[in-house]
Structure formats: structure tokens, C-alpha cells
Amino acid sequence: MKNFADKKILITGGASGIGKLMAEKLASRGAVVVIVDINLDAAQNVCSSIKRSGGKAYALYGDMGNVESLKKLKSEVSSHGINIDVLINNAGVVFGGEFEKIPLEKHLLTSKINVDGLIALTYIFFDDLRKSKDSNIVNIASASGFVGLPYGTSYAASKWAVIGFSESLRLELKERGISNVHVTTVCPGYISTGMFSGVKAPLILPWLRPETIVEKIIYGIERDCAFIKEPFMVKWVDFLKGVLPLGVFTSINKFLGVSTSMTHWKGR
Ligand SMILES: NC(=O)c1ccc[n+]([C@@H]2O[C@H](COP(=O)([O-])OP(=O)(O)OC[C@H]3O[C@@H](n4cnc5c(N)ncnc54)[C@H](O)[C@@H]3O)[C@@H](O)[C@H]2O)c1
């Protein structure tokens, strides 16, 4: 996707954090952004501020944990005459802590929102994306989709699943000769949005500024990149995991503070 002007871009979780920033940046580049969030008031605030700056935006309710809500969302988007060109699956939740002390409902809600909702929304908007001349599916996974994340078990599990889904879909579309739909998997380390407040970021994975990762994501969409891995060390995790004995890899993670980073997670 070389040009965002008049492209219809749906962003889940667009009411705060990097979703909000992506909505603002893409609207400033001429896109029509559809901000979807469970927090409709906050989504409407983002929408109004974009409109005040001369951009085009809609704010719509959508609960990624409820497939019926996502089907309703599709009807609403269509009723505005909008065919989505870029789907940014960004909404996500995390519940940190010792595995058995986190209520089971929260573990299961994590995969419902982060995985089931993401797959469902991609399915529901897939016809739109195929109809578009040049379209993108952008799935926000995480660096924790490559490594085990103690005290963030179900969150890491959900992001491993997102990477598996996203990469499989990208390869399937290639196999099937569907060249107009591009899939990008985004794997960031910790970002200073508040979602992971309390965390002690490992030295080799310093906190990412929301602006930095959003710039990289937009650059990645423009170039139809398969993966965006930030900060730099994330690019090496797969390789190191492949070549190092498991015990050595685990010890390095512990030494660098990756394994203990979530110990003091508070979130919002
Ligand atoms: N913050 C980080 O350190 C970090 C690191 C790697 C990946 N990520 C991923 O990036 C994405 C955005 O993270 P963020 O830091 O901007 O988070 P955030 O908490 O600031 O924003 C998440 C948004 O998702 C919305 N949301 C939550 N549940 C929803 C639901 N059921 N349906 C619809 N919307 C819902 C929230 O209302 C919020 O607006 C997430 O997928 C997250 O897992 C974040």
C-alpha cells in the first residue's frame, strides 16, 4: 500500500494507546479511519479530534470478545457505504500475575479477545479486503509471541497464536495466488502506553515509544512487510532460540531480566 489517501482503514482498540496514535497518523495522511473499541466514549473523542483537524473518521462500538457484536459492526460499516482496505487488528488485553492466582475467566477472556476476536474480524471483513485493489491485514502480536513470558502465560499464549494465524494466512494467500491482500505481523517489545505499567523492561529490550512503533508499523504497511519486529533485538530471538541449547537460552533470558520482567506488572 503506497498511498493512504481515501483508503478505508479499520483499527480495533483505536480509542487509546498505539491504536489511537495509528488512527491519528493515518487520518492525517488522508485515510478514512474507522475506530472500533469497546470504549465507545473514548473512541468518539478520538474521532472528534481527528475531524477537528480536518480528517475523516468514524467511531463504532465493537467487542472483540463477542462475535455477534463483530457481525453487527460489519453491517454498520457497510451501511456507511464503506469497504475496508486495511484491517488493523490491534485491540488486546493482558492480565499479569502468578498463573493460578489470575482468575480462570481472565485467562480465557485473553484468548477470546486477543485470538478468537482477531480471527473472527479477519473472517468477517475478508470479502472487503479481497474486493479492494490493494489491501492489508495488520495483526498486532508481540515479542512475547516468540519467547515464554513468565507471569504473562495466557497473554504470551495468545500472541503465539496470533503469530501462527497471521503467518499461516500470509502463506496461504501466497499459495492461492491472492496477491492483492497483504498480511503483516507486528511483534513489538514493551511499549510505554500503560498496558504494561509496573514492568521492568529488560536492558536489551528497552521500552518503545508509541510514536516509534507506530512509525514502523505505518512504514511496514506501506511496504507490505511480512514482519515488523522491534526493538532491534526482537529480530534475533528466533535465530538465537534455534541455535542455542534450550538451557543456555533460558539462562540468558533470566540473566537479561526477560523472565522476570512481568513480576511487578500492574497494568492500568
Ligand atoms: N503496550 C505494550 O507494551 C505492548 C507490547 C506488545 C504488543 N502490544 C499489543 O499492542 C496492542 C495495543 O496495545 P496498547 O498498549 O496500545 O494497549 P491499550 O490498552 O492502550 O489499548 C487497547 C485498546 O483496546 C481496547 N479493547 C480492549 N478490549 C477490547 C474489546 N474486547 N473489544 C474492543 N476493544 C477492546 C481498549 O479499550 C483500548 O482502547 C495490543 O494488542 C497489545 O497486546 C502492546
The ligand as a Gaussian input file, in Angstrom:
#p B3LYP/6-31G(d) Opt

LIG

0 1
 N        1.860000      -1.932000      25.359000
 C        2.761000      -2.873000      25.127000
 O        3.805000      -2.953000      25.798000
 C        2.559000      -3.851000      24.007000
 C        3.630000      -4.652000      23.617000
 C        3.452000      -5.567000      22.576000
 C        2.213000      -5.672000      21.964000
 N        1.188000      -4.895000      22.388000
 C       -0.099000      -5.056000      21.737000
 O       -0.456000      -3.858000      21.098000
 C       -1.881000      -3.716000      21.080000
 C       -2.280000      -2.349000      21.605000
 O       -1.724000      -2.190000      22.887000
 P       -1.738000      -0.796000      23.676000
 O       -0.529000      -0.798000      24.520000
 O       -1.994000       0.333000      22.748000
 O       -2.989000      -1.058000      24.621000
 P       -4.096000      -0.091000      25.225000
 O       -4.592000      -0.785000      26.447000
 O       -3.612000       1.310000      25.323000
 O       -5.224000      -0.126000      24.100000
 C       -6.018000      -1.250000      23.892000
 C       -7.372000      -0.795000      23.364000
 O       -8.131000      -1.989000      23.133000
 C       -9.461000      -1.750000      23.597000
 N      -10.098000      -3.019000      23.926000
 C       -9.876000      -3.812000      24.997000
 N      -10.710000      -4.857000      24.985000
 C      -11.466000      -4.728000      23.874000
 C      -12.516000      -5.489000      23.309000
 N      -12.993000      -6.581000      23.909000
 N      -13.059000      -5.081000      22.149000
 C      -12.634000      -3.942000      21.541000
 N      -11.659000      -3.165000      22.038000
 C      -11.088000      -3.555000      23.188000
 C       -9.282000      -0.862000      24.835000
 O      -10.481000      -0.192000      25.185000
 C       -8.168000       0.056000      24.373000
 O       -8.688000       1.193000      23.727000
 C       -2.416000      -4.893000      21.907000
 O       -2.796000      -5.936000      21.053000
 C       -1.225000      -5.315000      22.723000
 O       -1.292000      -6.672000      23.109000
 C        1.333000      -3.982000      23.377000

